[in-house]
Amino acid sequence: MKKRTGQSAAESDLQAFLSEAAERFKPDAAVLAARIDTAVQRYTATSTTQRFNAPAALAMQQLQERILEGWRYDIGIPQSVYLAGSTGNISITLRKPAELVEQEITDLKRQVEDEYHRELANGQERELDRLIQDAANETQRRAEEAAAAELEAMRHRLKDMLLAGATV
């Protein structure tokens, strides 16, 4: 009876721990939306342009090709055209096409969402590993206590047997 009660108590403790861990690692839509918004803002602030650097003739060819692909020259970009005097290279900064920006933002959102879910799953794994380690430590401690108690009982019985044998 006592073992069954202890086992059901352990199972209820385990169930409570698992419920608490599941609640703690449940995806939060607001957190995910904030992460996505931050990533998109960072992307739009830093990654909607690209710099091309090449010798003058090749740079003009690349510029023509990129413009035909939808890339746009924006004079408002600081140092949008830069001529390196000693090397003869031209550096040109162009805006990415809207379709490419939209595709990259879509990919970025998917990456952020996947990373968030991986982070939650890894957190759950760490909690389970900690629980398993705690259970293993507790089992080892109990086994050591039981072995020490058994050793003490055996020592006591042998001592009693020796004392009883010496008096006979």
C-alpha positions, 0 to 999 in steps of 0.5 A, a space after each residue: 500500500 505504501 509503495 503504491 501511494 509513494 508511486 502515485 505521489 511521484 507520478 503526480 509530482 512528475 505530472 505537475 512538473 511536466 505541466 509546468 514545463 509545458 506551460 513555461 515553454 508554450 509558444 507565445 504569439 506576442 513574443 514571436 511577433 516581436 521577434 519577427 518585427 525586430 528582424 524585419 526592421 533590422 533587415 529593412 534598415 540594413 539589407 535592402 541595398 547591395 554594393 557592387 565593386 568592379 573595374 569600371 567597364 565591368 561595373 557598368 555592365 553589372 549596373 545595366 544587368 541589375 537595372 534590367 533585373 529590377 534593381 534601382 539606383 538611388 542617389 539618396 544612398 550615401 556614397 552610392 557611387 564611389 571611384 577608387 582612384 588608384 585601382 580604377 574600380 567603381 563601387 555602386 550601391 543599388 536598391 534591391 527589387 521589391 520582389 526580392 526584398 519581399 522574398 527575403 523578408 518571407 524567408 527571414 520570418 520563417 527563419 525567425 519562427 523556426 529559430 523560436 520554436 527550436 529555442 523552445 524545444 531546446 529549453 524543454 529538452 534541458 528541463 527534461 535532462 535536468 529532471 532525469 539527472 535529478 531522478 538519477 541522483 536521487 536514485 543513487 542517493 537512495 541506493 547509497 543510503 540503503 547500502 549503508 543501512 544494510 551494511 550497518 544492519 549486517 555489522 550489528 547482526 554479526 556483532 550480536 552473533 559474535 557476542 552471543 557465541 562468546 557467552 555460550 
